[in-house]
Amino acid sequence: MDTKPVERKWALTKIKAGDWLLVGNDGKTLWRIATYEEGESHGVEGMPDKTFWGVWKWPRPVGGALDMDALEDWSGWDMDEGWLKTREAAIQSALRAELWRPKPTARRGKLSVQEAIQSMAAQT
């Protein structure tokens, strides 16, 4: 497994403490990087409750503004990986998940999620 960090091309956008949005380096994928709890009180026998970082992917093309309902309703997000110890590990997991895709054609530099969403909508 390659352990060299993947350079991030887009800025993270904070939703709230422990909950972030990241546009993938392809400029089209929207990732959610967030903390969650696992342990005894969540059905994992013999493990004390602990906080982990997870990676969720928005499974549909994103166009226009992403409303707060999409952020509050987790049923629209697909978990890609969990049990990660740090936010950076979660970011790297998301970026590595899309390495097989073609190089992004979006402009270089860090954009906010809103700018990236507007750019994606303009391309469709």
N, C-alpha and C positions, 0 to 999 in steps of 0.2 A: 504494500500500500504506500502511495506517495504521501509523505508527511510535509512536503513543502507547502506553505500557505498559498492559497489562491488569492490573487489581488482582487479586492472588491472595487467595482467601478461606480457604484451608486451609494448614496448616503442612506443610512438607517433613519427611519422616522419613528419616533416614540409615540405609542398610543397611550401607555401609562406605565408605571413602574413594572418592570419585568415583562413587558409586552411591546414588541417592535415589529415594524414592517420593513422588508428589504426587497427591492426590485432585483431580480437575478441579473447576472452579467449579460444575459441574452437580451435584456431590455424588455422582455415580454412576460416573464414569470414573476408572480408575486408570492413571496415567502413571508411567513409569520414566524418570528423567533420569540418564544415565550417560556416563562417558567410554569411548572406545574408540580403538584405533590404526588408522590407514590409511597406506598407503605401499608402497614397493617390496616389503618382505617380506610384504605382504598382497595382492599381485597388482596394485598400481597402478604401472605402469611409469614410471620417470623421476621419481617423487616420493619424497623421503626420508620415513621414518616420522615421523608426527606424531600427536599426541593431539587428538581432537575430542570434542565433546559430541553426544549423540544423544538422541532421544525415542522411546520405545517405548510402545505402548498395550496394556493387558491386554484382549483381544478378547471376553471373556465377562463377564457380570454377576458382580460379586464379592459373595459372601454369606458371613457367618461369618468365621472367622479365615483369613488367607492364610498357608499354611504355608511353611516354609523351602524345601521342594522346588520350589514355584512361583517362588521367588526365585533358586534355583540353576540351574534348567533354563530357559535362554533360549528354548527352542523354543516356549514358550507365549506369547511376547511378539511383537507385530507392530511392526516399525520404522516410525515415522511420518515422521521427518526426521533427517538427519545432517549431518555436516560443519560443525557449529556451533562457533564459537570460544569461547563462554562458557556457563557454567551458566545464567546469566540469559537468554541467547538461547534456550536449550533450554526453559526454563520458559515464556517468552513464546510459543514455537512451540506448545507443548501447549495453553496457554490460548486462543490465537487459533484453534486447530483446532476448538474447540467453540463459537465465538461464534454460529454459526448456530442452535444449539439453544435451546430455551426457557429462560427464567430459572430458576435453581435454586430448589427449594422447601425445601431443607435450611436449618437454622438458620444464621444468620450468625455469624461468628467463626472463629477458627482451631481446627481439631480435629486430633488426631493421625490417622494413617491407620487405626489400630485402631478409634478412635471412629467414624470415617466408615464403615468397613466394617460395624460393628455397626448403625449407623443405616440403611445400605442394606439389610441383612438384615431389619431390622424392617419396612421398607417393602414387602417382597415377600411 
